[in-house]
Amino acid sequence: MQKTEIFEAYDNYILSTYFRTPAIFVKGKGMTLIDIEGKKYLDFFPGWGVNNVGHCHPKVMAAVRDQIGKLIHIPNNFYHPSQAKLAKEIIRCSFPGKVFFCNSGAEGCEAAIKFARAYGQGKRHGIITMVNSFHGRTLGALAATGQPKYQQGFQPLPPGFKTVPFNDWDALKAAIGDDTIAIMLELVQGEGGIHVAGKEYIRQIREICTEKDILLILDEVQTAMGRTGEMFAFKHYGVTPDLMVLAKALGGGLPIGALVVKEKIAGTFKPGMHASTFGGSPLVCKAALGTFKAIFSDKMLKNARVMGAYLMERLNALKEKLDCIREVRGLGLMLGVELKMEGKTVFEGCFNRGLIINCTQGNVLRIMPALNVTKKQADKALYILEMALAAVSG
């Protein structure tokens, strides 16, 4: 298909649910995307955080090639080795527990909500979430999301959710009632503008959850798989959640989600209480195993810490140079640059110069390169970003 034919097909046959940038990509390798005309882009927001190991990492591709000729799908009333291996690897890297596999972060959050309701045994059902949180587009996950703009037009939403300001311990403590069964939050709010949870705040939440038998649910859809410099972001905080939701980067580019449940409460779900037709298929599980292998063998966790610190330092230096930057914040390679103006023009300026980033909350530039990003690539991205910022800030 030619470029105009592709645009026309989208207009004629695909529901208009996205604000799309007019670029057609046909190939990706590592940190590079190539469009239909052969132009190369440096991707510093790969797949909305899906491609943590870069586009088409050799270890992920090898795993997919090995599996796709053997068995692609089998229902979950049978067994297959890749799901067993992947669950074992997730638990080895996180905390003692059991895993439910699904297809996305929203599905993982829905599973967590259902699990919490089941744990409450009909006596407690209230879940507290955070302002500016984002947990997905399905109705339960949408009700948990603390951003009214995403909820408009879809009321009435499922009841039972309270939203409180992020990092505000007094507000959270005051919101806990006799019906509270869970507290659900992201350790770094991605869609919310790269706001990082305080360590003392999380410690207090863990303590009160333990004291009152409330489930601590961590949505690590975006922060997991090395994004923050640890395999899972909770490891920065010295606490262990009761439930953890994974997705995005877990499959190395293929769609997979997971709910990880602490061992002592895993029996809350019984056979028949929850399911997913495609969840944990042989193909996606094999890809996820390849993703773990890539992260460990290429020492990406260390690189994420080193390069995250480097980018943070350079971005703060840019803040001192350009008055248009209000604040730089983040953890590992999950970084946000808050501007004193709208960020759409800056995003467009970067894109036109061959750099892909993201703008969220209107004025926060989101920068999340692959975990194996090099200093040379970081310097090139920073140069382009500075040019784009300078062009709009005068």
Stockholm file with secondary structure:
# STOCKHOLM 1.0

chainA/1-394         MQKTEIFEAYDNYILSTYFRTPAIFVKGKGMTLIDIEGKKYLDFFPGWGVNNVGHCHPKVMAAVRDQIGKLIHIPNNFYHPSQAKLAKEIIRCSFPGKVFFCNSGAEGCEAAIKFARAYGQGKRHGIITMVNSFHGRTLGALAATGQPKYQQGFQPLPPGFKTVPFNDWDALKAAIGDDTIAIMLELVQGEGGIHVAGKEYIRQIREICTEKDILLILDEVQTAMGRTGEMFAFKHYGVTPDLMVLAKALGGGLPIGALVVKEKIAGTFKPGMHASTFGGSPLVCKAALGTFKAIFSDKMLKNARVMGAYLMERLNALKEKLDCIREVRGLGLMLGVELKMEGKTVFEGCFNRGLIINCTQGNVLRIMPALNVTKKQADKALYILEMALAAVSG
#=GR chainA/1-394 SS CCHHHHHHHHHHHSCCCSCCCSCCEEEEEBTEEEETTCCEEEESSGGGGTCTTCBTCHHHHHHHHHHHTTCSCCCTTSCCHHHHHHHHHHHHHSCSEEEEEESSHHHHHHHHHHHHHHHHTTTCCEEEEETTCCCCSSHHHHHHCSCHHHHTTSCSCCSCEEEECTTCHHHHHHHCCTTEEEEEECSEETTTTSEECCHHHHHHHHHHHHHHTCEEEEECTTTTTTTTSSSSGGGGTTCCCSEEEECGGGGTTSCCEEEEEEGGGGGGSCTTSCCCSSTTCHHHHHHHHHHHHHHHHTTHHHHHHHHHHHHHHHHHHHHHHCTTEEEEEEETTEEEEEESSCSHHHHHHHHHTTEECEEETTTEEEECCCTTCCHHHHHHHHHHHHHHHHHHHC
#=GC SS_cons         CCHHHHHHHHHHHSCCCSCCCSCCEEEEEBTEEEETTCCEEEESSGGGGTCTTCBTCHHHHHHHHHHHTTCSCCCTTSCCHHHHHHHHHHHHHSCSEEEEEESSHHHHHHHHHHHHHHHHTTTCCEEEEETTCCCCSSHHHHHHCSCHHHHTTSCSCCSCEEEECTTCHHHHHHHCCTTEEEEEECSEETTTTSEECCHHHHHHHHHHHHHHTCEEEEECTTTTTTTTSSSSGGGGTTCCCSEEEECGGGGTTSCCEEEEEEGGGGGGSCTTSCCCSSTTCHHHHHHHHHHHHHHHHTTHHHHHHHHHHHHHHHHHHHHHHCTTEEEEEEETTEEEEEESSCSHHHHHHHHHTTEECEEETTTEEEECCCTTCCHHHHHHHHHHHHHHHHHHHC
//
